């Protein structure tokens, strides 16, 4: 079996730094996951985005929340309030220089 030569997180971090469209797509995916009930995965994506783009220290300054609390909020077992989540997403959005638009699409009907 071949040995993995690069760490997954390192690979994602490098891509986030080099590709603003990838960062925007991950933020979009995190928001979609939240809206569709997949909060754990959404929080972990947001944590990776914060780590690589803004950093938890700057996020703490911009949200007026301790960095350790923010890190816990975005862990698998975290439970951020809607206000905190909104602040985090707002800081990411500003730092990534993107707007967020939400639209609804019909669910695919299951064939029975």
C-alpha positions in Angstrom: 0.0 0.0 0.0 1.4 3.4 -0.9 2.2 5.8 1.8 0.3 9.1 1.9 2.9 11.8 1.2 0.9 14.9 2.1 -1.4 15.7 5.0 -5.1 16.3 4.0 -5.4 19.4 6.1 -2.1 20.8 4.7 -3.4 20.2 1.2 -6.7 21.9 1.9 -4.9 24.8 3.6 -2.6 25.3 0.7 -5.5 25.3 -1.8 -7.5 27.8 0.4 -4.5 30.2 0.4 -4.0 29.9 -3.4 -7.6 29.7 -4.7 -10.1 32.3 -3.5 -12.9 30.5 -5.5 -12.2 27.3 -3.5 -12.5 29.3 -0.2 -15.8 30.8 -1.4 -17.1 27.4 -2.4 -16.2 25.9 1.0 -18.1 28.7 2.8 -21.0 28.2 0.5 -20.9 24.4 1.3 -20.7 25.1 5.0 -23.8 27.3 4.9 -25.7 24.8 2.7 -24.8 22.0 5.2 -26.1 24.1 8.1 -29.4 24.8 6.3 -29.8 21.1 5.5 -29.2 19.8 9.0 -25.6 18.8 8.7 -24.2 21.0 11.5 -21.2 18.9 12.5 -19.7 18.9 9.0 -20.5 22.6 8.5 -18.7 23.5 11.8 -15.6 21.6 10.8 -15.5 23.2 7.4 -15.9 26.6 9.0 -13.0 25.8 11.5 -10.7 24.9 8.6 -11.7 28.1 6.8 -11.0 30.2 9.9 -7.7 28.5 10.5 -6.4 29.1 7.0 -7.9 32.5 6.1 -8.7 34.7 9.1 -7.1 32.9 12.0 -8.8 32.4 15.4 -7.0 35.4 17.0 -8.3 37.9 14.4 -11.7 36.2 14.5 -11.7 36.8 18.3 -11.0 40.5 17.8 -13.6 40.9 15.2 -16.3 39.0 17.1 -15.4 40.1 20.6 -15.2 36.4 21.7 -12.3 34.5 23.1 -10.4 32.5 20.5 -10.6 29.3 22.5 -14.4 29.7 22.8 -14.6 30.2 19.0 -12.5 27.1 18.4 -14.7 25.0 20.6 -17.8 26.4 18.9 -16.5 25.2 15.6 -15.5 21.7 16.8 -17.5 18.6 16.1 -19.2 18.9 19.5 -19.6 22.6 19.4 -22.9 24.4 19.7 -22.6 28.0 18.6 -25.6 30.3 19.1 -27.2 31.7 16.0 -25.7 35.1 16.9 -22.2 33.7 17.1 -22.6 31.7 14.0 -23.8 34.8 12.1 -20.8 36.8 13.4 -18.4 34.1 12.3 -19.8 33.8 8.8 -19.9 37.6 8.5 -16.2 37.9 9.3 -15.4 35.1 6.9 -17.5 36.7 4.2 -15.8 40.1 4.6 -12.3 38.6 4.7 -13.0 36.5 1.6 -14.6 39.5 -0.1 -17.7 37.6 -1.1 -21.5 38.1 -0.9 -23.8 35.3 0.0 -27.1 34.7 -1.8 -29.5 32.0 -0.8 -32.1 30.5 -3.1 -34.5 27.6 -2.7 -34.7 24.7 -5.1 -37.4 22.0 -5.2 -36.4 18.7 -3.8 -36.1 15.8 -6.2 -39.2 13.7 -6.0 -38.6 10.1 -5.2 -40.0 7.5 -7.6 -42.0 4.9 -5.8 
